[in-house]
Amino acid sequence: MDSLDNITARKPVSIVMIGAGNRARKYLEYIISSPDKVTLAGVVEPNPLRRDVFADHCGVPADRRYASVDEFFNLGRVADAVIIATPDDCHYEQSMRAIGLGYHVLLEKPIAQTDEEGEAIARAAERAGVVVNVCYVLHFHPYFLKLRELARSGELGRIVSVSHRSPVGIDRATHVYVRGAWGRKETSGPLLTSKCCHDIDFLIWLTGSRCRRVSSYGSLRWFTEANAPEGSAARCIDCSAESGCPFSAVDLYRRRHDWISNFDVPAGTTIDDAIERELATGVYGRCVYRCDNDVVDRQVVAMETESGITIDFAMDLFTTDCRRTTRISLTNGEIVGDEQSITVSTFRPRSTRRIDFSHTVGAPFHAGADLVTVENFVNAITGMPDDSRTDITDALESQRTCDAIEASRLELRR
Ligand SMILES: NC(=O)c1ccc[n+]([C@@H]2O[C@H](COP(=O)([O-])OP(=O)(O)OC[C@H]3O[C@@H](n4cnc5c(N)ncnc54)[C@H](O)[C@@H]3O)[C@@H](O)[C@H]2O)c1
């Protein structure tokens, strides 16, 4: 797309990773496996342990390991593109600085913390003539692609209404949205935006229509001090109620060894040491009723699109499962999906067929979608056609809708 950058299909695109956490590790897999298309030109990460583990893993030399974005951005433009995989409250400022220097940007969701910030990024990208894509990975996920293809094929007529549910899963919920870094609205934004901007984006992408009206309800109902069991303690390891608590950190991390991939393991120590450290002094050892969380723990949304489709959507933290379910009502039939399979039924003649997707459930990298997200970004930079609708201009619609949903939730709260 930009000959000035001296980028050709044959010259690998050079990318600097900003933030070397969980998401960055996924995108790195594509970079490592496609040296003909892309190279890692550096990593920016304030945590020295993570920075070095990440850089050692892919051979980034010492002089391209940056401890802060200031150190990196002060160099000017030293690569073609950046991937921004930092916490939500960093996205706006880092995108603006990167675009200002002429970098193409692959930006983790959510785009920013407000609609205005998102608009500013889109305008800056247009002015600078750079690609800014948002990591809406569901656009590259085989199951969601098929669901959309079926709904829009015309085979079952026109979409009338959609009923969509996003169960978060209780372990993810307590780890990420109660004890973890996404529990406070001030830093991570409303939970519906930080977690379910994927779902809102999916609904817009599925229906091909913008949201005209919305109303929403939700609040923090359970994870507050008022609901702490009698005699419970500030940390699960000291708690007399631990053995009967469904949200116990001892059970989740020490017994089940689940949700421990973001625990840092310094050289010479083990993951078990890291778990014990968290339980004794870390944020993840805290009682779920005594954290500093203030985001909702369930929310419902009713929407109407500009084309007249009605949508009901629910997000719930109190679930054992975390597979999204979608029921699409069309004029000539119905499509029902639960990520394991899609069932397509027609009204006349009465018929039902089932498409199996069990092979994609739990498959790594969101069933490969994370890797295609980077590939698609690299292709867009090199001028290849991109109909994924993940560029900032399309992606902004989900940010606008999420903002409207939060405004409605706050307005209607009594
Ligand atoms: N697309 C998806 O499916 C998906 C899934 C989960 C999370 N996310 C989003 O991806 C982003 C990263 O999430 P994660 O799970 O990888 O978090 P993480 O905490 O594992 O990684 C973030 C990394 O950024 C580093 N960091 C913090 N401040 C920084 C700064 N100023 N400059 C550079 N690095 C900084 C942290 O030290 C950390 O290593 C978030 O915005 C999150 O909402 C997207």
The ligand as an ORCA input file, in Angstrom:
! r2SCAN-3c Opt
* xyz 0 1
  N      -8.440    -10.185     20.957
  C      -8.685    -10.964     21.984
  O      -9.307    -12.011     21.844
  C      -8.206    -10.578     23.353
  C      -8.260    -11.515     24.398
  C      -7.785    -11.124     25.649
  C      -7.294     -9.837     25.846
  N      -7.281     -8.936     24.822
  C      -6.761     -7.570     24.980
  O      -5.359     -7.613     24.716
  C      -4.671     -6.633     25.513
  C      -3.562     -7.310     26.289
  O      -4.129     -8.303     27.125
  P      -3.228     -9.490     27.721
  O      -4.182    -10.531     28.171
  O      -2.160     -9.851     26.786
  O      -2.623     -8.753     29.003
  P      -1.244     -9.063     29.728
  O      -1.319     -8.394     31.034
  O      -0.956    -10.533     29.673
  O      -0.174     -8.339     28.781
  C      -0.046     -6.937     28.697
  C       1.437     -6.615     28.745
  O       1.613     -5.221     28.533
  C       2.647     -4.775     29.409
  N       2.521     -3.331     29.602
  C       1.831     -2.668     30.553
  N       1.943     -1.347     30.368
  C       2.753     -1.179     29.285
  C       3.246     -0.037     28.611
  N       2.936      1.209     29.009
  N       4.050     -0.220     27.534
  C       4.360     -1.467     27.118
  N       3.916     -2.590     27.733
  C       3.117     -2.443     28.787
  C       2.435     -5.570     30.677
  O       3.595     -5.594     31.501
  C       2.077     -6.937     30.112
  O       3.201     -7.758     29.938
  C      -5.750     -6.001     26.382
  O      -6.164     -4.792     25.814
  C      -6.883     -6.998     26.364
  O      -8.142     -6.417     26.576
  C      -7.714     -9.303     23.590
*
